[in-house]
Amino acid sequence: MTDTADSVSEFDGRPPIVEISDIHGYLEDARSALLTIGDTDGHEPIITVDDSDTIHWADNDYVLVINGDVIDRGPDNKASLEMVLRLISEAPAGRVQYHIGNHEMPILVPAVLSWRDTYSHAMAQSNRESFLNRVIEGEVTAAFEGHSYVYSHAGSNEAFDPQEINEQLRAAAEELLDAIGEPHEPAIQEEIVEQYNRIFELGEGGGRGPSAGLCWLDFRHIEESAPPQIVGHSMHTKATRKGDVVCGNVIRQNQRSQGGEGVLMETPGEVKFFHRTPNGSVGVEVI
C-alpha cells in the first residue's frame, strides 16, 4: 500500500467506503453526519470527538471519501479544512480521500474564478502553495474507484479512469505552482482549465452545464445511462439515485430543517444512506 490510492482494490480486504460531500464550512453538521456511522448498531465509528470538541480519526477499517467542496458558504471554513487535513494525517495512508470540488478550484485557479468574499478565493498565497503541494503529493485528488462505483465531486456521463484523472490533476498542480508570481500566471490558469477540461470545465451558462467537468456537472444533466458513480455537488434533502448514479450532497440543503445530514456507505453490492433524524437518532436506507 503506497501513500496514495486510486482504488479500493489497493487495500487488503474489502473495506466499507464512507462518503461525505459539500461540507461547505458547516462543521457541526459534518460532525453530526460523520457520527451517524458509530451511532448505528453494528458499525464501528469513523471519527471520535475529544473533550475540546475536536474531530479525530477513529480506529477502524473504513475508507472515507470527502467528495469536494469542504469550504465556502458556512461559518467554519478554516476549521472544516483543518478537520479534513487532520483526518488525512491521523488515518492510515490512503484511507482518507479528499477530492477537489468547484469550491476548491479557486485555490488552484483564482484568476479564473474571481469569487470575491469567499474563503477559497481569499486564501493566503502561502496556504495556496501548501494546498497545491498537497495535490502534487497525492493528498488531494479528484477521483476514486470504489467497489462498484466511481467517486468524484460532480460526476460524468462518460466513463473515466480515476488513476488517469488524478495524474492529470497532479500535472495541473505542478504547472500552477511553477506559475505563481509570474506575469503570465492568469493566462496559465486559463490554459490549465482548458487543457484539463475533463476535470475543470465549467460548462454552459457560466457553470454546471451539460459539458461541465468532474468539478461542475449538475446532477440534472446526469443521464440514466451514465456509469455507476457516487457524487456530490447538487443539493438534495436526502441521498438521490438516478440510474446508477447516487448523489449524497445533503448537508447544506438540510440547513432548512432539523436533521437530514448524513453520509453514504458503499459495501460490495450495496449503498446505504445514514442520516440524522429530527429527534437525533439515525435512519438507514438502502439507496
C-alpha positions as CSV (number, residue, x, y, z in Angstrom):
1,M,0.0,0.0,0.0
2,T,1.5,3.3,-1.1
3,D,0.9,6.7,0.4
4,T,-1.8,7.3,-2.2
5,A,-4.6,5.1,-3.6
6,D,-6.8,5.5,-6.6
7,S,-8.9,2.4,-5.9
8,V,-10.3,0.4,-3.0
9,S,-8.7,-2.6,-4.5
10,E,-5.3,-1.3,-3.3
11,F,-6.4,-2.1,0.3
12,D,-6.3,-5.5,1.9
13,G,-9.8,-6.9,2.3
14,R,-12.9,-5.2,1.1
15,P,-13.3,-2.2,3.4
16,P,-16.5,-0.2,3.5
17,I,-16.3,3.2,1.8
18,V,-18.0,6.2,3.6
19,E,-18.7,9.3,1.5
20,I,-19.5,12.8,2.7
21,S,-19.7,15.8,0.3
22,D,-20.2,19.5,0.3
23,I,-19.4,20.3,3.9
24,H,-19.1,24.0,2.8
25,G,-17.9,25.2,6.2
26,Y,-20.8,23.7,8.2
27,L,-18.6,21.9,10.6
28,E,-21.3,21.0,13.2
29,D,-23.5,19.4,10.5
30,A,-20.5,17.5,9.1
31,R,-19.7,16.2,12.6
32,S,-23.3,15.1,13.1
33,A,-23.2,13.3,9.7
34,L,-19.9,11.5,10.3
35,L,-21.1,10.4,13.8
36,T,-24.1,8.6,12.3
37,I,-22.0,5.6,11.5
38,G,-20.9,5.0,15.1
39,D,-24.4,5.8,16.3
40,T,-25.8,2.8,14.4
41,D,-25.7,-0.7,15.8
42,G,-23.2,-3.0,14.3
43,H,-20.9,-0.3,12.9
44,E,-17.6,1.0,14.2
45,P,-17.3,4.8,14.4
46,I,-15.4,6.6,11.7
47,I,-14.5,9.5,13.9
48,T,-14.2,10.4,17.6
49,V,-14.6,13.8,19.3
50,D,-12.4,14.8,22.1
51,D,-13.1,16.9,25.2
52,S,-12.2,20.1,23.2
53,D,-14.8,19.1,20.5
54,T,-12.1,18.3,18.0
55,I,-12.7,15.6,15.5
56,H,-10.2,12.8,15.1
57,W,-9.9,9.6,13.1
58,A,-11.2,6.5,15.0
59,D,-9.5,3.1,14.9
60,N,-11.5,1.5,12.1
61,D,-11.2,-0.2,8.7
62,Y,-13.1,2.3,6.5
63,V,-12.1,4.4,3.5
64,L,-13.5,7.9,3.9
65,V,-14.2,9.9,0.7
66,I,-14.6,13.6,1.3
67,N,-16.1,14.4,-2.0
68,G,-15.3,18.0,-2.6
69,D,-16.5,21.5,-1.5
70,V,-15.2,21.4,2.1
71,I,-15.1,25.2,2.2
72,D,-17.1,28.4,1.4
73,R,-20.7,29.3,2.4
74,G,-20.8,28.2,6.1
75,P,-19.4,29.7,9.3
76,D,-16.4,27.4,9.9
77,N,-14.4,27.2,6.7
78,K,-11.0,27.2,8.3
79,A,-11.9,24.6,10.9
80,S,-13.6,22.4,8.3
81,L,-10.4,22.3,6.2
82,E,-8.3,21.7,9.2
83,M,-10.6,18.8,10.2
84,V,-10.1,17.2,6.8
85,L,-6.3,17.6,6.9
86,R,-6.2,16.3,10.4
87,L,-8.1,13.2,9.4
88,I,-5.7,12.6,6.5
89,S,-2.7,12.9,8.8
90,E,-4.2,10.6,11.5
91,A,-5.7,7.9,9.3
92,P,-3.6,5.1,7.7
93,A,-2.1,6.1,4.3
94,G,-4.8,6.5,1.6
95,R,-7.7,5.9,4.0
96,V,-9.0,9.5,3.6
97,Q,-9.6,10.6,0.1
98,Y,-10.1,14.4,-0.2
99,H,-11.4,15.3,-3.7
100,I,-11.4,18.8,-5.2
101,G,-14.8,20.3,-6.0
102,N,-15.7,23.5,-7.7
103,H,-15.1,25.4,-4.4
104,E,-11.5,24.1,-4.2
105,M,-10.9,25.3,-7.8
106,P,-10.4,29.0,-6.7
107,I,-7.5,27.8,-4.7
108,L,-5.9,26.4,-7.8
109,V,-7.1,29.0,-10.4
110,P,-8.1,32.2,-8.6
111,A,-7.8,34.3,-11.7
112,V,-10.4,32.1,-13.5
113,L,-12.9,32.0,-10.6
114,S,-13.0,35.5,-9.1
115,W,-15.4,34.7,-6.2
116,R,-15.0,37.7,-4.0
117,D,-15.6,37.4,-0.3
118,T,-15.2,33.6,-0.3
119,Y,-12.7,31.6,1.9
120,S,-11.3,29.8,-1.2
121,H,-10.6,33.0,-3.2
122,A,-9.1,34.9,-0.2
123,M,-6.7,32.1,0.8
124,A,-3.2,33.4,1.5
125,Q,-0.6,32.7,-1.1
126,S,1.4,30.5,1.3
127,N,-1.7,28.4,2.1
128,R,-2.5,28.2,-1.6
129,E,1.0,26.9,-2.3
130,S,0.7,24.4,0.5
131,F,-2.6,23.2,-1.0
132,L,-1.0,22.8,-4.5
133,N,1.8,20.8,-2.9
134,R,-0.8,18.5,-1.2
135,V,-2.3,17.9,-4.7
136,I,1.1,17.1,-6.1
137,E,1.9,14.7,-3.3
138,G,-1.4,12.9,-3.8
139,E,-3.2,14.0,-0.5
140,V,-5.8,15.9,-2.5
141,T,-7.2,14.1,-5.6
142,A,-10.2,14.2,-7.9
143,A,-11.5,10.6,-8.2
144,F,-11.5,7.2,-6.5
145,E,-12.6,3.8,-7.7
146,G,-14.9,2.0,-5.2
147,H,-16.3,-1.5,-5.2
148,S,-18.9,-0.9,-7.9
149,Y,-19.0,2.9,-8.1
150,V,-16.5,5.6,-9.1
151,Y,-16.3,8.7,-6.9
152,S,-15.9,12.3,-7.9
153,H,-17.4,15.7,-6.9
154,A,-19.9,16.1,-9.8
155,G,-19.6,13.1,-12.0
156,S,-19.6,12.4,-15.7
157,N,-21.9,10.9,-18.3
158,E,-18.8,9.1,-19.8
159,A,-16.6,6.5,-18.1
160,F,-13.3,7.7,-16.8
161,D,-10.2,6.2,-15.1
162,P,-9.6,7.6,-11.6
163,Q,-5.8,7.0,-11.8
164,E,-5.6,8.9,-15.1
165,I,-7.7,11.8,-13.7
166,N,-5.6,12.0,-10.6
167,E,-2.4,12.1,-12.6
168,Q,-3.8,14.9,-14.7
169,L,-4.7,16.8,-11.6
170,R,-1.2,16.5,-10.2
171,A,0.3,17.6,-13.5
172,A,-2.0,20.7,-13.5
173,A,-1.0,21.5,-9.9
174,E,2.7,21.3,-10.8
175,E,2.2,23.8,-13.7
176,L,0.1,26.1,-11.5
177,L,2.7,26.0,-8.7
178,D,5.5,26.9,-11.1
179,A,3.5,29.8,-12.5
180,I,2.9,31.5,-9.1
181,G,4.2,35.1,-9.1
182,E,4.9,35.0,-12.9
183,P,3.5,37.9,-15.0
184,H,1.6,35.3,-17.2
185,E,0.1,33.5,-14.2
186,P,-3.5,34.4,-15.0
187,A,-3.0,33.2,-18.6
188,I,-1.5,29.9,-17.4
189,Q,-4.5,29.3,-15.2
190,E,-6.9,29.8,-18.1
191,E,-4.8,27.4,-20.2
192,I,-4.9,24.8,-17.4
193,V,-8.7,24.9,-17.2
194,E,-8.9,24.4,-21.0
195,Q,-6.2,21.7,-21.1
196,Y,-7.6,19.6,-18.3
197,N,-11.2,20.3,-19.2
198,R,-12.3,16.8,-18.1
199,I,-11.8,18.0,-14.5
200,F,-12.2,21.7,-14.6
201,E,-14.6,22.6,-17.5
202,L,-17.3,24.9,-16.1
203,G,-20.0,24.1,-18.7
204,E,-22.6,26.2,-20.3
205,G,-24.1,29.3,-18.7
206,G,-21.0,30.1,-16.5
207,G,-21.1,26.7,-14.8
208,R,-22.9,23.4,-14.2
209,G,-24.0,22.9,-17.9
210,P,-24.1,19.6,-19.8
211,S,-20.5,19.8,-21.0
212,A,-19.1,20.5,-17.5
213,G,-16.3,18.5,-16.0
214,L,-15.9,16.5,-12.8
215,C,-16.0,19.5,-10.6
216,W,-19.0,21.1,-12.2
217,L,-21.6,18.9,-13.8
218,D,-25.1,19.4,-12.4
219,F,-27.0,16.3,-11.3
220,R,-29.9,17.2,-13.6
221,H,-27.6,16.7,-16.6
222,I,-26.6,13.2,-15.4
223,E,-28.1,10.7,-17.9
224,E,-29.9,7.5,-16.9
225,S,-27.2,5.7,-18.9
226,A,-24.3,7.2,-17.0
227,P,-21.8,4.7,-15.5
228,P,-22.1,3.8,-11.8
229,Q,-20.9,6.8,-9.7
230,I,-21.2,8.4,-6.3
231,V,-21.2,12.2,-6.5
232,G,-22.0,15.4,-4.6
233,H,-22.3,19.0,-5.9
234,S,-26.0,19.2,-6.5
235,M,-28.1,19.8,-3.3
236,H,-30.7,17.3,-2.1
237,T,-32.6,16.8,1.1
238,K,-31.7,13.1,1.0
239,A,-29.5,10.8,-1.0
240,T,-30.9,10.6,-4.5
241,R,-30.4,8.0,-7.2
242,K,-30.7,8.4,-11.0
243,G,-29.9,5.2,-12.9
244,D,-26.6,4.0,-11.5
245,V,-25.5,7.4,-10.1
246,V,-26.1,8.4,-6.5
247,C,-25.8,12.0,-5.2
248,G,-25.1,12.4,-1.5
249,N,-25.0,16.2,-1.1
250,V,-27.4,16.7,1.7
251,I,-25.6,19.0,4.3
252,R,-26.4,22.5,3.0
253,Q,-30.0,21.7,1.9
254,N,-30.8,20.4,5.4
255,Q,-29.9,23.7,7.0
256,R,-33.6,24.4,6.4
257,S,-34.8,21.9,8.9
258,Q,-33.7,19.8,11.9
259,G,-31.8,16.7,10.9
260,G,-31.2,15.3,7.5
261,E,-27.4,15.5,7.3
262,G,-25.8,12.2,6.5
263,V,-23.3,10.0,4.7
264,L,-23.3,7.2,2.2
265,M,-21.7,3.9,2.8
266,E,-20.7,1.6,-0.1
267,T,-20.0,-2.1,0.6
268,P,-19.7,-4.8,-2.1
269,G,-23.1,-4.9,-3.7
270,E,-24.9,-2.2,-1.7
271,V,-25.1,1.5,-1.0
272,K,-26.8,2.8,2.2
273,F,-27.7,6.3,3.4
274,F,-27.1,7.0,7.1
275,H,-28.9,10.2,8.1
276,R,-29.7,12.1,11.3
277,T,-33.4,12.2,12.1
278,P,-35.1,15.3,13.7
279,N,-35.0,13.6,17.1
280,G,-31.3,12.9,16.9
281,S,-31.4,9.2,16.1
282,V,-30.1,7.7,12.9
283,G,-32.1,6.4,10.0
284,V,-30.6,4.0,7.5
285,E,-31.9,3.4,4.0
286,V,-30.7,1.3,1.1
287,I,-30.3,3.6,-2.0
